[in-house]
Amino acid sequence: MTWKAPISAAIPIAPPPSPELVKAHPFVIPVRYVACGEVVHASSTSISVDDVHVRSVRPPEPGLSIDLKLFFPVGGVLSRSAVVIDTRGEEFHAEFSDSSELARQRLSEVLWRREASRRPFQRFHTQLNVVLRERERSMSKGYVSNISRSGAFLRLESLPMNGSVIELELTLPEGDVHSVHAYVVHVAERRGVGVQFIGASDEFSARLDAYLSKLAR
C-alpha cells in the first residue's frame, strides 16, 4: 500500500477508529480505480474505514477486485485494494480487501482529520469553454464558471436533469480539449448545473491538477 500523508501540525493525532467512522458518511473526493486493466477517474459519494461508494460512468461488475486511489484534501493520497459488492445505476459499492489493521487505522486518521478540519477541495473561479452532449438531446454550449479537483459548475442555456449523466468536451487553457463524463448533482434554474466528474482519463486528471495549481498561485 502506498501512503502519502502530509499532516498539518494544527490537527491533532487521531484516536483509534470510532463507531462513527465505521459507518459510511457522505464524502465527495476524487477516486482513481483500475478494473480489468481499465483506468477510470471518478468521484466517491460516501466512505467509511471499511468501504466506499463511487459514482462512475462504467461501474465494474460485482465480484471484481479493483485497485483504488483516494485523493483527500487533508491527508494526501491513500491506495487501497477492494472488491466490488454491488452496483446501482452509475454507482458501485466496494469493500476494502487489504484488511490490515494499519491500513484501516490510516484511513480512520484521514477521515477523522476531515471531520476535524471540514476543509473541502478548493474551488476556483474560471471561464472555460464546454460543450455538453446528452442522450436524446441536442448539443449545447456554455462555460465552466468554477472548478475543483472533483467537479465544476457549468453555465448553460439548456439545463440537463438532476441525477443525469452527461458527456462534456471541456477545453482547458492552451486549447486542450478533453472528453469527461459527469453526474449532475444539482440544478440551479436559469443559471446552470453543478456536476461531479465520474469518468475521465489520467491525462485529464494530470492537466486539471496542473491548471488548479496555477490558479492556486
Secondary structure, DSSP 8 states (H G I E B T S, - for coil): --EE----TTS----S--HHHHS-EE---EEEEEETTEEEEEEEEEE-SSEEEEE-SS---TT-EEEEEEEETTTEEEEEEEEEEEEETTEEEEEE----HHHHHHHHHHHHHHHHH------EEEEEEEEEEETTEEEEEEEEEEE-SSEEEEEESS---TT-EEEEEEEEGGGEEEEEEEEEEEEETTTEEEEEEEEB-HHHHHHHHHHHHHHH-
